[in-house]
Amino acid sequence: MRVEGVGLLSQLRRYMEELNRTSQKIATGKSIHTAADNPAMAAVAEKMNAIIKELQTRQGNLRDIMNLTKTAEGGLSNISDILQRMRELAVQASNGTLTEQDRAHIQAKFNQLKEELNRIANTTQFNQQRLLDINTEKLGLKDIDLTNPKGTETALSRLDNALKTVTSERADLGATINAYQKRLSNYQVQARNTIEAYSRITDADIAQAITQYTNYQTLTQVAITNINKMKELMLAKLNLLG
């Protein structure tokens, strides 16, 4: 009788553990909470989770690099617009009918644009990091003089070269952004596929878990009833002996 009682208690303990486990599945929607639930699948899930986190980190890093590159390209785009306006002024200055006052006015506007170009080059930053190694001196525009009619051809030539330089750098940055976008898309696909595989391993079948929970509830009640009956029998025997 004592051995049978120990067996019933052990059975009740197991049913209650399963009841608790299935209750967790229903509450969380997950089939694995500890390695003990399924050691093999828990190990696989842990590896997948590490891969997912790594891919998410790589995506974040790549987005930062893309934002930096886009910021640099945006700065060059603004500089390109300024160079176009400077070229328009140089074309105006090539007009032989202009007075000295007209040319002085054009030169003043041109100088303002040079200052704006240098300002953009100096302030185009990402995370306090200056992105553009460019200015009017490096572009050959520092000493352009539009007050002299003979200097307009030289000015136009230098401006065309400056535009070619900026356009080439923008094209390189655009190609870099496209390459980063392809890599980001690849990381996103890998992460999505890994997350789906991870979910298949760790997500619980709720309908099945509810059925198991109901079954273990019944088995637990039966075990408790059997233990109570055994207690009653033992008390009855003790009373007879007494």
C-alpha positions in Angstrom: 0.0 0.0 0.0 2.9 2.4 0.9 4.6 1.6 -2.5 1.4 2.2 -4.3 0.9 5.5 -2.5 4.4 6.7 -3.5 3.6 5.8 -7.1 0.4 7.8 -7.0 2.2 10.8 -5.6 4.9 10.6 -8.3 2.2 10.3 -10.9 0.4 13.4 -9.5 3.6 15.4 -9.5 4.3 14.6 -13.1 0.7 15.5 -14.2 1.0 18.8 -12.3 4.3 19.6 -14.0 2.8 18.9 -17.4 -0.2 21.0 -16.5 2.1 23.9 -15.6 4.1 23.4 -18.8 1.0 23.4 -21.1 -0.4 26.3 -19.2 2.8 28.3 -20.0 2.4 27.3 -23.7 -1.1 28.7 -23.8 -0.2 31.9 -21.9 2.9 32.7 -23.9 2.2 31.1 -27.2 5.6 29.5 -27.1 6.4 25.8 -27.0 10.0 26.2 -25.5 10.6 28.1 -22.3 13.6 26.3 -21.0 16.1 23.9 -22.5 14.4 21.1 -20.5 11.3 21.5 -22.6 13.1 20.2 -25.7 16.9 20.2 -25.4 17.6 19.6 -29.1 15.2 22.2 -30.4 16.1 24.7 -27.7 19.8 24.5 -28.9 18.7 25.1 -32.5 16.4 28.0 -31.4 19.2 29.6 -29.4 21.5 29.5 -32.5 18.7 31.0 -34.7 18.1 33.7 -32.1 21.8 34.6 -32.2 21.7 34.8 -36.0 18.6 37.0 -35.9 20.2 39.4 -33.5 23.4 39.5 -35.6 21.4 40.2 -38.8 19.4 43.0 -37.0 22.6 44.6 -35.8 24.1 44.4 -39.3 21.0 46.1 -40.7 21.2 48.9 -38.1 24.9 49.4 -39.0 24.2 49.4 -42.7 21.4 51.9 -42.3 23.7 54.2 -40.4 26.3 54.0 -43.2 23.6 54.6 -45.8 22.3 57.6 -44.0 25.9 59.0 -43.8 26.4 58.4 -47.5 23.0 60.0 -48.4 23.9 63.0 -46.3 27.2 63.4 -48.2 25.4 63.0 -51.5 22.8 65.6 -50.4 25.6 68.0 -49.6 27.2 67.5 -53.0 23.8 68.0 -54.6 23.5 71.4 -53.0 27.0 72.3 -54.1 26.2 71.2 -57.6 23.2 73.6 -57.6 25.5 76.4 -56.4 28.0 75.7 -59.1 25.2 75.9 -61.7 24.2 79.3 -60.4 27.8 80.4 -60.4 28.1 79.3 -64.0 25.0 81.4 -64.9 26.7 84.4 -63.4 29.9 83.7 -65.4 27.8 83.6 -68.6 26.2 86.9 -67.7 29.6 88.4 -67.0 30.7 87.4 -70.6 28.3 90.0 -72.0 30.4 92.7 -73.5 27.8 95.4 -73.0 28.0 95.3 -69.2 29.2 98.3 -67.2 31.9 98.0 -64.5 29.1 98.5 -61.9 27.2 95.5 -63.5 30.3 93.3 -63.3 30.9 94.4 -59.7 27.4 93.4 -58.8 27.8 90.0 -60.5 31.1 89.5 -58.7 29.5 90.2 -55.4 26.8 87.6 -56.0 29.5 85.2 -57.2 31.5 85.7 -54.0 28.4 85.1 -51.9 27.9 81.8 -53.6 31.5 80.8 -53.0 30.9 81.5 -49.3 27.8 79.4 -49.3 29.6 76.6 -51.1 32.3 76.5 -48.4 29.7 76.7 -45.7 27.9 73.7 -47.0 31.2 71.8 -47.4 32.1 72.6 -43.8 28.7 71.8 -42.2 27.7 68.7 -44.1 28.2 66.3 -41.2 26.9 63.0 -39.8 27.3 62.2 -36.1 29.7 65.2 -35.8 31.8 63.8 -38.6 32.6 66.1 -41.5 31.8 64.3 -44.8 33.0 66.5 -47.6 36.7 67.2 -48.4 35.9 69.9 -50.9 35.9 73.8 -51.1 36.3 76.6 -53.6 40.1 76.4 -53.5 40.2 72.7 -54.2 37.7 73.2 -57.1 39.9 75.9 -58.6 37.4 78.7 -58.0 39.1 80.8 -55.3 40.6 83.5 -57.5 37.9 83.8 -60.2 37.5 87.4 -61.3 34.3 88.3 -63.2 35.0 92.0 -63.2 37.5 91.4 -66.0 35.8 90.5 -69.3 38.8 88.4 -70.3 38.4 86.3 -67.2 35.0 84.9 -68.0 36.3 82.1 -70.3 38.7 80.9 -67.7 35.9 81.1 -65.1 33.5 79.0 -67.3 36.3 76.4 -67.9 37.0 76.1 -64.2 33.3 75.9 -63.3 32.7 73.2 -65.9 35.6 71.2 -64.4 34.2 71.7 -60.9 30.8 70.5 -62.0 32.4 67.4 -63.6 34.3 66.7 -60.3 31.2 67.0 -58.2 29.0 65.0 -60.6 31.6 62.2 -60.6 31.7 62.1 -56.8 27.8 62.1 -56.7 27.7 59.2 -59.1 30.2 57.2 -57.0 28.1 57.9 -53.9 24.9 56.9 -55.7 26.5 53.6 -56.8 27.6 53.0 -53.2 24.1 53.7 -51.9 22.6 51.2 -54.4 25.1 48.6 -53.3 24.3 49.2 -49.7 20.6 48.9 -50.5 21.1 45.5 -52.1 23.1 44.3 -49.1 20.4 45.6 -46.7 17.7 43.8 -48.7 19.7 40.6 -48.5 20.0 41.0 -44.7 16.3 41.6 -44.5 15.4 38.5 -46.4 17.8 36.4 -44.3 16.4 37.8 -41.1 12.8 37.3 -42.2 13.5 33.6 -43.2 15.3 32.9 -40.0 12.5 34.5 -37.9 10.0 32.4 -39.7 12.0 29.2 -39.0 12.5 30.3 -35.4 8.8 30.7 -35.0 8.0 27.3 -36.4 10.3 25.8 -33.8 9.3 27.9 -30.8 5.6 28.8 -31.4 3.1 26.5 -29.6 0.2 24.8 -31.3 -2.4 26.5 -29.1 -5.3 24.1 -30.0 -3.1 21.1 -29.2 -1.9 22.8 -25.9 -5.5 23.4 -24.8 -6.3 19.7 -25.5 -3.3 18.6 -23.5 -4.2 21.0 -20.7 -7.7 19.6 -20.5 -6.4 16.0 -20.5 -3.8 16.7 -17.7 -6.5 18.5 -15.7 -8.6 15.3 -15.8 -5.6 13.1 -15.0 -4.7 15.3 -12.1 -8.2 15.2 -10.7 -8.2 11.4 -11.0 -4.8 11.1 -9.3 -6.0 13.3 -6.4 -9.2 11.2 -6.1 -7.2 8.0 -6.0 -4.8 9.4 -3.4 -7.8 10.5 -1.2 -9.4 7.0 -1.6 -6.1 5.4 -0.5 -6.0 7.7 2.5 -9.5 6.7 3.4 -8.6 3.0 3.1 -5.5 3.5 5.3 -7.5 5.3 7.9 -10.2 2.6 7.9 -7.6 -0.1 8.4 -6.0 1.8 11.2 -9.4 2.1 12.9 -10.0 -1.6 12.6 -6.6 -2.3 14.1 -7.3 0.2 16.9 
